[in-house]
Amino acid sequence: MLKLAGIILIVSGCSLAGNMLALKKKNEMSYIEAMIFFTKHIKYKVAYFRSELRDIYNDFDNEFLRECGYLEKLRSDGMVSATEEYSKRFYVRDYEYEAIKNFALLIGKSAWENQVEMCEALITVLENYLNELSVKYPDEKKLYSSLGIITGLLCALVLL
């Protein structure tokens, strides 16, 4: 009886681990979507209102970024610090990470026309990355879930 309970626990634990990996991929996509939305917000505020970054940050709200703590970090420590921490947490590839980091370093330090161009360039990079992730996500979700179940079943076979 104890052996059966252990097997069930191992199978369900491995399945849960596979589902957690799939959820992590979903959060990566949500982070990129939120960063696209945030960059569009910056572009809009700079292009039409010539707003300062402090005002843009305080005026912006996004449920995902608020819940993960990005907005709090953004408002307290600035965009560079928030971007470095959260882009690593949600694993953004090197090219996209550098694009976001360079954007964070340069935004607000040039004429508004240049800032709008920087926003457009970052939006293009992030939308391409999001499209790539969106194509891969369904397959990776199935893969992680299946691998979790298979690993659990293999461990159960070894215990039998």
Secondary structure as UniProt FT lines:
FT   HELIX           2..49
FT   HELIX           53..59
FT   HELIX           63..68
FT   HELIX           70..77
FT   HELIX           79..89
FT   TURN            90..91
FT   HELIX           94..106
FT   TURN            107..108
FT   HELIX           112..159
//
